[in-house]
Amino acid sequence: MGLNMVVGVLVNAEDDYAETVRADFVAIGELLECSGARPWTEPELDEGEGAVFEAWGYSGLHTVRRIAVHLAAGGRLPEPLDGTQRATDDPLLSKVYEALPSDPPGPFDHLIHHSDCGGYYVPVDFTHVIVDTRAPGGYLGSSVRLLAETRRVAEALGLPEDLDPHSEEVFDAADAGEPATEGWQRYGVESYACLQLLHAAKLSISTGAAIAFT
């Protein structure tokens, strides 16, 4: 089991689940209106227009966020995690998780301040992460901002954003027993999860559909 990021969550959704998701989208529309963002509705995508992106379990997302908080704090990549470390044990990441999004917003707020197991990003550009109990997962993010933020992470990693996130090259780097000594492959899991997020955000923007964390 792990985190999936789904664009086109209503495609082939069973009735009960589709009803729940549509109710979520109604709540999201109300939150966007209250925040002054532009209106948005989920489009009806055809089969094949959506996609599922994986984050290397739940831990993969946290590895990308760990990179982001270190870049925000000092402009440098942290040392790669070894096999005994978890991203969530990083003191800097833990400190950021304990706080609400900042005002003015930080450079990676939409990436960092979001549930790791639920909630949505919508293809609407708004500056501040919407934090509200009415938001599924407690947070609503912008996939426009998510794309910009994951691009910054990819650039710092030296990770070409046009790499296929489902390719053997990317998977093998993440699955390597020992990290590479240089290049983006040195951060295999981080690169895998970053590409998945980046491509999910691109597809969300191009189709107009939300990213659903499931």
N, C-alpha and C positions, 0 to 999 in steps of 0.2 A: 504494500500500500504506500501511497505517496501523493504528493501534490500534483494535480493536473491543472493546466491553464487552458481553458476551452474558449475558442472563438466560434460563435454559432451554437450556443448552448441549447437552443430550442430545436435544432435540427434533429429529428428522430427522437425527441424527448417523449417519454411516456406521459400520459395525461396528467397524473397526479403531480409529477415533478414539474411539468410544463406550467401547471397552474401556480405552483409555488414560485417559479422563476418569474412569471408574468406579474405576480404580486410584488416581487422584489423590484421589478422594473418600474412599477407604478410609484413605489416609495422613492426610488432613485430620481424619477422625474420631478417629484415634489421637492426633494432636497436640492436638485439643480436649480429649480425655480426660486427657492428660498435664498440660495447663495448668489443669485444674480447671473448664473451661467446660462448659456443658450440652451433652448429645449433640445431634447434628444429622445428618440424612440428606437427600440431594437428593430432592425429590419428583418424581414422574412427571407432568410438565406436558403438557397437550394442546397441539396445534398452535394457535397464536394466543394462548396465554397468556404466552409468552416474548417477548423483543424484543432487537434489536441497537441499541446506542448507539455513536456514533462520537466520537472525541476530537480531531478536526481533525489527523489524522496522529499521530505520536508526540509532536510538539512541543506540541500543545494541552494535554496533561496537564501538561507541565512549566510552561506559563504559569500554570496554576491553582496549582501548587505554589509558584511564585515569589510569587504574591500571598499565599499562606498564610504563608510564612516571614517576609515583611515585616510582616504583621499580627501574627505571634507576637513579632517582635523589637521593634517600635515602635508597633504599633496603627495604622499608616497604610498606605494603598495606595502602592506604588511608582509612579513615572511609567510610562505605557504604553511598551511596546517600539516602537521604530521598525522600519522594514523591514530594517535592517542588523543588528539585535540578535537573539540567541537567549536564551531563558529560561535555558538551562543554562550560559550564560556569566556569569550573575549571581553575584557573589562570595558573597553570603549563601546563596543556594540551593546553590552548589557546596560550601560549608562544611558545610551540613546533610547533604547527600548523602554526605559522607565519614564521617559519624558514624552510630552505631547509634541506634535509638530511645532516648529518655532515660528515666530513672527518678528521680522520677515522670514519667509520660508528658507530652509536650508537647500543646498544644491541637490540633495537626493531624497527629499521628503516623501515623494510619491512612491519611490522604490522601498523605502525603509518603513514608513508608517502605514502598514496595511496588514491585515490578518494573514497568517501563513497557511490557513486551511479553509477560507471562505471569503465571500465578498466579491467585489467587482471593480474593474477599471472601465470607464466609458470613454469613447473617442470625442471628448469635449475638452477644450483647453481651459483649465481654470488653475489659478496659482496655488491656492491653499488646499491641502488635503481636507476633505469634508469629514469631520469627526462628529458622529451623531449616533445615538442609540437606535435611531430608525434606519440607519444604513446597515444592510446585511454585513455581518462581520465587524460592524462598528466603524468602519472606514470606507470612504469612497474615493478612489483615485482616478486620475486622468491618464488614459493610455497615451495621449500626446506627450504629457510630461514624462511618463514612464519611458517612452522611446528616447527622449532627449537624455534622460538620466542614465539609462543602460548604455547608450552610445558613449557617454563619458567614461563609464567603467570599461567598456570594450577598448576604447582608445588607450586607456592607461595600461591595459593588459597587452596591448599590441595585437588585439584580436580582430581579424578582418570580419566586418559585420555581414559580408555576403557569403560566409561559410554556411553550408547547410547544417542546421542544428541537429539533424538526424543522421549525419554522415558517420561512417566508421572512424574517420580521422578524429572527429570531435569526441565520439564515444570512447574510443581507445585511450585518448588522453585522460579522460575522466576516470576510466577504469584501471589505469596503470597502477601497479603496486608501488612503484617508486616514481615520484614526479620528475619531469624532465629538468635539465639544468638551466635552460634558457627558453625565452619566448613564451607565448601564451600557454603552451603546454605545461609550463611550470605550475600553472594554476588550472589543472584539468577540470575539476568539478566546477570551479567558479566560471570558467569559460563556457562549459556546457550549459550551465543554468543561465548565464548571461545571454547567450545566443537564443535560448528558448524564450526568455522574456522579451528580448529585442524583436524577434520575429513574430511573437504573439502580438506585440504592440503595433508592429507594422500592419499585420493583417487586420487588427481591430480598426485601425484608421482607414485602411483602404476599403473595407467592407461596411464600415459604420456600425459594426457589432461590438458588443461588450466583450471583455475578457472576464470569464467567470473562473474563480478559484474553486476547485472541487476536490 
